[in-house]
Amino acid sequence: MVKKPTTRRRAPSSQGEVHRPARHRGLGIALKFAIPISLFIAALVSSLGWILYDHVETALNEDIDRAGVFAAKALAAPDWAIADNTKRLRGMLTDKVEEVAIWELRGNKVALVATATGARTLPITRYKGTRNVDDVLIERGLIETKNDRKVTYRSFRHAITNPENDREAIGFVQVFLSEEAIENDLDAISRFIIIFCLLGIILGIALCFFVAGRITTPIKTLISDISEVAKGRLDHRTRVRTRDEVGVLANAFNEMTEGLEDGMRAKKDLSSKEHQEHIAQEIQEKLFPKTLPDLPGMTLDAVFESGHQISGDLFDVLPLGPNRTGMLLLTASGHGVPAAIILAMARSVYRAVAEDFAESPAGALKRVNALFSPDLRRGMYVTAIYAIVDVERGTVRVASAGHKMPMLHYVRARDSLSRVHPGGIAMGLDTGPIFDRSLQEAEVEVAPGDEVVLSTSGILDFRLSSGEPLGEQRFFKAVFSTAKSGTRRLAHQVLARIQAHADEEPGDVDITIVSLRVGNED
């Protein structure tokens, strides 16, 4: 009995299902971008406003101090300072200058000579913080003016010297500035800065949300497009509106969608192809002999294992008379459905012409090539080795059409293994004269106990546990050792001997071995 072809099927890779994108929860991208940037802008503008206010306040106080010092020095001229200059001093009163007073030193006493408001007394309360700037004494305190107003002041006092002796002080002039007026100016400035900062913060936040919207609008559009694709519209494409990173993302989305569409189309094509391959495999399996013929004077054995779903090998054993049988091995170029088709064609033609060439394997192969080669596509070919065993005459005639593996002949009387490999090109490369001239035929004598072995080249690529391919020498050695042992099922035993040293992944190779032992089983 012949083992059924063994086909290694690989599980198809799983395709991920398309899901609808989940709606986002929490803050969107726009808010995640705008809120922290807005807070940063608010903090930055507020800090800048505070710094500006501090600088303006310092600058204003310095300007006021310079103006007060200048006024005190100007009023300290001795030619008129001690005289009653109430009318002249009155012209110096402003919204900031509350009072100007001239004092005269009379011994150990200080007498008020003149005031801008006409007051004859000036109740003064001094605060801490007295400082001297360019010989002008600056003080802070509380003054009660003529109209009973109590004003917080900042006074600038400068000595009036004797015209004849500038080292002798005869009095001093004192300019009183209203702290309230100064504070009002600072308040006005602070209000302006606050309004400016608020406007800056509002404009900054508005700009943040505008920029965030400009950034996220294409993303939202892309999310909407993804939802369309998730619904199954694989032909949907998004519009690329920008050339920035979002534009690159949109282009990548379109490329992904095109790839997904091609993938789904390929998946459908693959399903159809797998269905076709499954049918082709079933048809091919029917072409292999289910049982080997039981012929007098011969013991046949055959084994076939495929490393592909559809094999590139095919063998046939056909009785050609009571004491004669034909053994044919075919190997197609490539694998898959095309290989299965041309093998089926070659095998059918062989079956049709085999009996007409019962004594000539070369003649049979020439006829097969002439009939089916014209129908082959360019580049497709079939190698073949065909042996006819005649037990009555004790001969084996063999022809090879481009077949890589020779016929092996074990001679029991000499305990030797010989290779018989006549020349010839593959079928399908030429339809006539060239093929016929290239094809040679060899004949060997066989005796009871001899073994004849045909095989395909896939066995040579069988990977061993060492990682190396089997190769010719190891295969021939396995055939010789098995034949010498006198086994009744040579083909199966040779394969079992090789598989005992196989790697976990021996490789995707097709293995076909057909053996014939001259003489019936004991």
Phi, psi and omega in degrees: 000147180260135176295144176291147179303136178258119182247126177272115180258131177266135180294131180296143180293140182287140177260129180291139179284153179270125181247153173286137180295136180288146177291141183287148177243148181086201183289141176281176182298320182300313180291321179298330178277315190285320185297307180296323178293321178296316178299321178295316179297317179299315179295319181294313181295320178297318179295318178295321177297317179297317178297318179298315179299317180298317179293318180295317178300315179296315180296319180296315179297321178294319178296317179297319178296319179295318179295318180294319178295317179298315181296317180296320179292322181293324182280350184273016179293128187287345184289338180222355188295324186277341181288167178284103184242039183300316182295320180290324180288332183299331180291349180269353181289133177223186178293343179255326181274110183273328184197148172229126184231145176241128182244147179240137178273120178236090183071236179266006183249159177241126182246137177281120184267312184206152175224156180290329182270354181086006180290142180266342175226152178227093174295119185236134172243124183263144175256171174286165178106020178295136178214159184242125179232112176054050179066014176247126181273122181254126182228161175235143180183199182237128180237141177254114185278181185299323182269027175064023174273132177260119187238130171285126190238167167229111187257151178235113186245129179228140183288146173257122185261159178291130181302329183273339180217099187290356177268355182257122178273130180248355179174191175203155177252144183224122179256126182253118175256141181283121175293330179296318178296320178296316179297324178298318178297318179295321177297317179298318179294316181297322177296319178298317180293319179298315179298317179299316180295317179298316177298319178297318179295315181297314179295322179295316179295318178298319179296320178300312181292327177294313179295318179299320178295320178296326181283317188275340179301312176298326179293318177298321176298319179295321177298319177297320178294322177298321178298322178296318179295322180296336178281356178110359180275079183288348178273359181284139178230150177267154178272130179269110185258341183231170178248010180274199182299324179294321176297319177297319178297320179295318177298317178297323178297316179297319178295320178297318181295319177298318178297321178294319178296316177296322180296318179293322177295319179295325178297318178295317179296322180294320178299317178295320180293318179298322178296316179296319179295324178297318178294318180297323179295317179298319179295317181296319180300328180287342180281337178286145178297132177283325177223155177269142181295141179264100186248144179293137177080009182220145172234112183262148174211143181210146177219140180219129173224135184249136174266004181231160179297320175239120187283155173262005179247154174204139176229160179211145176233121187230122175295134180244016181154179183294330183235020185222141178217150177250134178241120184238130173239132181236142174225123182267157174287121180084191180223181176090195185298316179302317179297318180297323182293312184289330175294318178297321178297312182296318181294319180295317178296319179301314180299328182285331187249354188301315184291336178286341180234053185291344181245357185227100176296325179295319178298320179296315181294324177297319181292319178299315180298318182294327184277322187252346181296322180300338181270358182276146174286150180303135179095349179263140180206168179224127172268151183211147167229129188228122180239137175245118182259123178246102184290323182297318179273344181071042181226157171229122176252134187223144174225145182232125177255082178070014182283132186288323186270135178279169169279132178259133183236113176266120179259110185291326183297325180258356184051055183222159179238123180243155179250132179240116188218079177293157184277168177155152178264164183291151176289137180106341179281334178209143185266355186208249194301317183297314179298316183296319181290328183285336188282127178243163181225139180236154179226134177232154178268142179233152179229163178307136182096344178287156179236139174241126185235127172246144180208165175258165188284350181299330181298333182290335181267003178299125188270129180273172181296337177283352181093353181270152173289158183299307179080166184294312187299317180293322179294313180299322179296320179294320179294315181298313182296320181289317179295323181295330182287347177078028180293153181273339181239077188298312185301313180294320182290324177297314180296319179296321179297320180289316182295338177295340180247021186279156173283164177299328176240085185292352180104156179276082182236147174265130183239124176226124177227126177235128180234150177224128177253127180283127184104140180290162177294144179288000000 
